């Protein structure tokens, strides 16, 4: 989804529980005219996440196990943070 406000972006995973240790989940973003950028790699089965260094103070992410859903939130967004974000 497009993100230029601070509302969390949800990503509902279907077909497999997000806690399945065979999977890691990733958020990737693309600002207009630029390449894809890795934002977050999440391992909900272990309660771990790795946020790319250029995003560490700019985003937060979470996993809602009961909803089988991931969320990404841009903190204090500006127009420069407008991007299309993907999770998989």
Secondary structure by P-SEA (a helix, b strand, c coil): cccccccbbbbbbcccccccccbbbbbbbbcccccccccbbbccccccccccccccccbbbbbbccccbbbbbbcccccccccccccc
